[in-house]
Amino acid sequence: MLSIGAFAQIGQVTHRMLRHWDTAGLLVPAHVDESSGYRSYDPSQLERLHRIVALRQLGFGLDDIAQILEQGIDAGRIAAMLRVRRAEVEEEHRVAAARLVDVERRLHLIESENQMSTVEIIEKPLPAVRLAAHVASVPEDEVGAAVGPLFERIERVLGDECGALSTPIAQYELTEDGMEITAGYAYGGERREGLELVDLPAVELAICGVHLGSMDRIRETWGAVHAEIIARGFVPSGPCRELYVRAVSEDQSDWVTELQQPVARP
């Protein structure tokens, strides 16, 4: 028999791993001392240990490993599981490669120009949301003046019904005639006269940045977002959105707005 220390040393694993695999039922010691709880392993169990380690190195989870060990080695089943794992590793590699490109680009910017972007940009999905909204089409140069009154019309109808005015969102879509604005609040209530219910679909991937302060400089932040979209190799894939996280003060000095642009690979 081998002590847990000797068995761990031969297998190049930790005591903690062996205890965890014991608890999970993957590798139960050949003997456990009743008084001390000390674990001992039979040398023949090294083969099972190697199989567990090999499967873990391939990225299989404990549930998959338990299934393989319980049902035995079947070439077809293992091949199917490896194909799934291959797809997962390929996606992990794609994400890691994209991150490396982003790191290199930021490092080059800092080293060559001694500056960093003032807007931090992230990638994330957007959830579907239903808005109690108004929709209006206006010339591009009238967008800023049109958004506030649209929200005010909704506020008059809802009157903060059950906290319905807590999440203001606007969607902007360019048209041949200008800009179509959908302004509303996330809403889970019934249809109300004087309001439209508009469903904004879930978005698989969006490039997002945060604008702080007055709306009169939001174009600069949008410019940084769109520059980052190009730098990361994306193209816009739908109408952009603005989530008004905080929009209370009259002078807009403490406003917080998240800019959200759905994107896709060209």
Salt bridges, closest charged atoms under 4 A:
ASP22 OD2 - ARG39 NE 2.93
GLU88 OE1 - ARG85 NH1 3.09
GLU91 OE2 - ARG94 NH2 2.82
GLU92 OE2 - ARG85 NH1 3.41
ASP102 OD1 - ARG105 NH2 2.45
ASP102 OD2 - ARG106 NE 3.30
ASP102 OD2 - ARG232 NH2 3.85
GLU120 OE2 - ARG106 NH1 2.68
GLU123 OE2 - ARG232 NH1 3.01
GLU161 OE1 - ARG192 NH1 2.11
ASP199 OD1 - ARG130 NE 2.78
GLU220 OE1 - ARG217 NH2 2.84
GLU228 OE2 - ARG105 NH2 2.33
GLU228 OE2 - ARG232 NE 2.96
ASP254 OD2 - ARG246 NE 3.91
GLU258 OE2 - LYS124 NZ 2.93
